[in-house]
Amino acid sequence: MPRASLRRFHLSCLRAPLALCLLLLASSPWLACAAVEDSAPVEGAYELTGGLWWDGAGFVPRTAHVADGRFVAEPVAGAAEIELAGRFVLPAFGEAHNHNVDKASTFERRNAEYLEQGIFYVKNPNNPTRLSAGVRRAAAGEGTLDVALANAGLTGPGGHPESVYRMLAERGVYGDPYAGVEALVEDSRWAVGSVPELRRLWPEIVAGEPDFIKLYLLESDGRPAPSHGLAPEVFREAVRLAREEGLGTTVHVNTAADFRLAVEAGVDEVNHLPGRRVPDGAAPDLYRIPAEVARRAGERGVVVVTTAIVAKNSSDEETRGRSVPVMKDNLDSLLAAGVEVALGSDDYFSTTLDEAEYLHELGALSPAELLHAWAVVTPRAIFPDRAIGGTAPGDEASFVALACDPLADFSCVRRIRASMKQGHWVEDPP
């Protein structure tokens, strides 16, 4: 049967003569015509039966009800009954760090890839500011990703990610509307060398209407190399200004000292596990998060985005040998301190599906911890003001239904058999 809208089929069945209804049933046994009795059909209302639903620790049988794009507590008269037939149901997944949703011209392809993987929310923590409007227009449809954009991040003069965007400009990756290398570089980062300069630039920064503020710390105490990020005093002031503006803060860190400064300054989110790339000759302890700092991060509700797959995709075996044990130690410390961990891949050609599978391969988190991080913490870190990352009454009706139990076989996360976004089917039940 072609992948037509379940809602249209159901309504056709309700309104059709009995003979036609039986014909529809014969060709599509999962369609239910039995609801034709006394109540008129309600568009967008569903009773989801037979599924096993994630409860934070495992999957339990439950009947769920959807109306007006949200889960509701009570059945809705006229709702279409959909049999999930033992599927394992989770909130839809998120991607808390990727730069690949960055321009309208490639959005359709990225959108299809993410939705197919059950990833409905993506956070881009640095993108060319001038391209944001086009991405937001492309993502405004009913059946598209939801995207949060930082626009250009704040770094020190000459600091990361300037060299990255300079290289991309030289290769012509973005093309129009940028006439030359410097135009793209200027639109992709704010180079801030002092607190007065930050205060002068701040109105321009917020005029671009970023969804959150991205900040860069790199070896903020000068170890093991000269810093190429914000100076500590500029960083603290940027966090303060963002808080006054009501904007969340996400910070790139390299070392344990960067992590400490971020927590002490009161950021909302830290990107990268310190130690994802330990340089040759550097002391591993420069990247290990002390227990008391992890505890403080937990107390302050700081979310940490993993990006562990960077160690796999952009370093050699020797570097991974130095880095992976430090990352795993840091994850252990953070989880023991009650820090919420979100998943992000920070790889233009990967997604959090790859990140989740790599973390599972490393044994860095249990399957239950991974599912919680990916389906619950990550969406809420991307859109903290929305009712997502859950399937309770009042939550947005967005979920994925898997063919098998990912707690028993984590590869089941690739076997999506149905998915819904805000009450609309993305992948119809088979």
N, C-alpha and C positions, 0 to 999 in steps of 0.2 A: 504494500500500500504506500502511495506517495506520502511524504511528510507534510500533510496539510494540517491546518489548525484543528486541534482537538475540539475547541469550543465550537467552531463552525460545524463540524461533523455531528457533535452532540445535539446542537440546536436543530440541524436538519432532521435528525432522527426523531426528535421530539415532535416536530411539526408534520412529519411525513405520514402517509397512510400506512397501515399495518404491513401490507405486502412489501412496500419499499423499505420499511424499517427492518423486516426480516432479511431482505437482500443485503442491507448494510451490515447487519449482524453476521451474515454468512461470510462476507468478505473481510470483516474486521471484528473478530470475536471480543476484543477488549473494549469495544464501544458499548455503552449500556443504554438501552432504550426503556428500561423498566421504570424510569422516573416519570413517565408520561402521566401519571395519574391525576392528582387534583391540583398540584401546584405548578404555576407557570415557571419555565426555566429562567434561571438568573445568570446572566452573562458574567463570566469571570468568577463564579462561585464553584467550589469543588469540595467534595468529601473524599479524602485520600485514605484508602483502607489497605490493610495487608502489609504495610511497610514496617521496617525496624528502624527506629529513630535514635539518633545520637543523643545521649543524656549527659555527656561530659566524661563518662568513663567507659561506656559501652553502648550497645544498641538494644532498644526495648520495643516490643510491639505497641503500636498506638494508632488510633485513627485521628487524622489531622483535618482541620477545616480551614478553607481559604475563602476570603471575600474581599473585594476592593483592594487587591494587591497585598493583603496582610493575612497572617494567621489569626483566626478567631476562635473563641472558646466553645461556641455552640454551633450545631449544624445549621445550615441555611436552607430553608425550604426552596426546592427547585435546583439545588446544586447538582452538578454532574458528579456521579460516583466514579472514581478512578481507582482501579485495583493495582497496587504497587507490587503485589505478588512476591513478598519476601525480600524486596530490595532494601539495601542498607542506605539510610538517608542522613545526610549531613547538611549543615548550612553551606552555601556556596563558598568557594575558596577565594583567597586574595593574593596579590603580589605587592609587597610593601616597598620594593626597591627595584625599579627597572627604568631605563631611559629609552626603551624601544617604542613607547607610545609618545612620539615627539613631533609628528607632523601629519597633516591631514592626508597627504598623498599616499602614505603607507598604512593608514589607520584600518582600512577595510581588511587587509590581510592579517594584521595583528589582532583585530577584533575577532575574526573567525577562529584564529588559533587559540586565543584565550578562552572564548566561550566553549569551544569544543573540549577544552580541558577542565571545564567547570569553574574557571577563574573569572569572576564577575567584577572585581574591583582591582584597580591598578594605581599605584602611587609612583609618580615620576619626580624624584627629588633633585632635579636640575634639568632644565630644558631651555632652549632659546625662547626668550619672552615673546618675541614678535609672532611666533608660530602657535602660541597658546590658544588664541581665539579660534583658529581653524580646527585644532584638535577638539576643542569644546563643542564646536558646531557638529563635528563628525560623531561625537559621542553623545549627542542629544537625543538620539532615537530610542524607541521603545525596546528594541532588541539589541542594544549595544552595551559595551563595557561602561562602567562608571569610572571616571579618571580624576585623580587629584593631582594638580600641577604646582610645583614650587616656583616656576619661572627661573630666572638666573639666581644662583646661590651666592652667598657672601663669603669671600676668602681674602687672603692677604695679597698684596701686590705681587704679581707673577706666580701666585699660588695655584694649586690644583683647584679646578680642572682646566685652567687656561691652556696648558699644553695639549690637552686632549682636543679641545675645540679648535685650536690652531691647526692641529693635524687634520681634523675632519674638514675644516675649511679649505686647506691646501688640496685635499682630495676631491673637493667639490660635492661633498655628501649632501649639503643642504641647498646649494645653488641659490636661486631667487628665494627671498627678496634681498639676499646679501651680496653686495658688490664688493668683493674683496675679503681677505682674511680678517682684517681688523673689525669689520662690521659684524661678523658672526661672533668673534671673541667678545666684543663689547656688549653684545646682546645676550651672552650666555653666562656671564659672571659679573659680580660686583667686586672690584678690587678696592679694599678698604684698609687704609694704613693707620688710621687714628680714630679716636672717639669723636673729635669734632667733624672729621670727614664723614663718619657714619651718620651723625645727626643731620649733616647737610644733605646727604643722599637719601635719607630715610623717606621723605615724601615721594621721591621718584620710585623707590622700591615698592612701596605699598600702592602707588598709582597703577602698577601693572596688575593689581588684583590677584596676587598669589593666593593659593588655597592654604599654604603654610610657608614657613620660612626655612630655607636650607642654609646651614652654617658648616664651615669646614675647620676642623682642628687636625693638624698633622704635626706630631712631635712638638706639642705646645711647650714643653719644657726644654726643648733643644736636644733631646736624646731620642734615638741614636743618630740623628742627622739634623741639620738646620731645619727649622719649621718652614713649611710652605702653606700655612693656613692663617687664620686670624690670630692676632696677638690676644693673650688672655683678657686684657682689659676691654678690648674692642668686642670680643666674644660675649663677655658678661653684659655689656651694654646692649648688644643686639638682642640677647635673650630678654632683657628687661623691656626694650621697646616693643618687641613682638608680643609680649604678654600684655602690655598696655593696649595694643592694637587688637587683642583678642585672637591672635594668630598662633597656631601651634608651631613648635620648633623641632626640627630634625637635624641632627648633627653627625657629620662624618668624623670618625675617630680612627686613629692608627694604633696608639699605644695605651697602656693602662693609665698613664698620666693624663692623656686626652680624656679618657673615660671618666676619671675622677673629676676633672674640671667641668665636664658636661653635667655630671650629677650635682655637683656643688652649685652650679649656676642655675639649676632648675629647669633643664630642658625636658621636653615631653618624650623624646625618642632619640635613641642612639642607633646609628647605622654602622654595621660591621662589628663582628667579633674581633677585638684586638688579637693579633696573632695570625690573621688569615694569610699573611706573607711575612715571615720572619726573615730578615736579610741575613746573608752569610756574615758571620762574625758578631752578630748582635746577641745580647744576653736575652734568653727567653723570658726571664723574669720582668723585663721591661714591658712585656705584653700580657702578663698574668694579672687579672683583676684581684686585688686583695679582698678578703672575705668581708671586711668592714665596709668597703666601698660597694660591694655587691648588696650587702644588707641595706645600706642607705638608698641604693637605687630601688630596691624592693619597697621600702617604706615610702618613697616619694612617687611610686607608680610609674617609674620610667620604663618604657617598652624598649627592648633591644631587638633589632632586625639582624638576622643571622648572616646572610650573604656568604655562607661557607663555601659554596661551589666556586667562588673566585679562586680558592686555593687549588682546586682541581683543574680549572680551565685556563688559568694564566700563570702557572708556575711549574717548574720542573720537579722531578721526583725528589731531589735532594731538598728543595725548599719545602715541599709538602711534608717531608719527614720531620722538619723542624717545626712546621706550622700546625699541623693537625693536632698533635698532643696538646699544644697550648690552647687552641680553640675548644677542644673537648673539656679541658680543665676549666676554662672560663664558663662554658655552658653548665657544667656541674655546679660551679659556684653560684651562678645566677639563678638556676632553678632551685637550689637549696635555699636561697635567700628570698624566694617567692617572686622573682622578677618575671614578668610576662614576656615571652619570646614570640616574635612575629617572624614570618618567613619572607625573605626577599632574595633575589638571585643576583642582581647587579651585573647581569650578563646580557648583552643586547640580543643574543641568539638563543637564550634560555628563558625559562619561566620558573615559577615556584614549584611546578611539577618536578623539574629537574633538581631543584634545591631540596625538596622533600625527600626525593629518592636518594640523593647523596647523603643527607643527614641520616637516613635509615641505613644506608650502606655502612656508614661510619659507626653506627650504634650509638650516636650522640644523644638521641632521644628515643624513648619507647614509641611504638606505634600510636598509643593513646595520646602521649604528649605531642607528637607530630600533628595528629588530627586536630587537637585542641588549638595548637599554635596556628595552623593553616586555615582552619574553617571558622574559628572563633576570634582569636586575638588579632589576626592579621586584618580581616575586614574592619574591625572596630578601630584599629590603629589608623586605617586609611580614612575612614569617615566616622570620627568619634561621636558625632551628634546624631547619628542615625541608628535605628533599631535593626541592626544587622548582626550576623554572627550567631543567630539563635533561631529556634523554631517554636517559640512560645507564643501564646496569644499576644497580639500587638506588634510582634516582629514582622518585618517585611517578608513576604512569602517568596523567598529565594533559597533554592536548595539543589543538591545533586543527589541522585539515587543510583547507587552502585550495584552491580550484578552480584558481588560477593563481599565477604567480610574483610575489610582492610586490616583489622586487628589480627586476623589469622594469616593473611597474605597481603602484604602492603601493596603489591602490584595491582590489587583490585581498584586502587584509585584511578587507574587508567580505563576501567571498564564502566563508564557512565552509561546508564540505560534510560535515564530521564533527567531533565533538569528544568527548573522554573525560575524566572527572575521577576520579582514583584508581581506575581500572579499571572504571568504570561509564560507559556511553554517555550523554552529554548530548544529542548530535545523532547519530542513527544514520547510518551510511554510506548514500548513496542507491543 
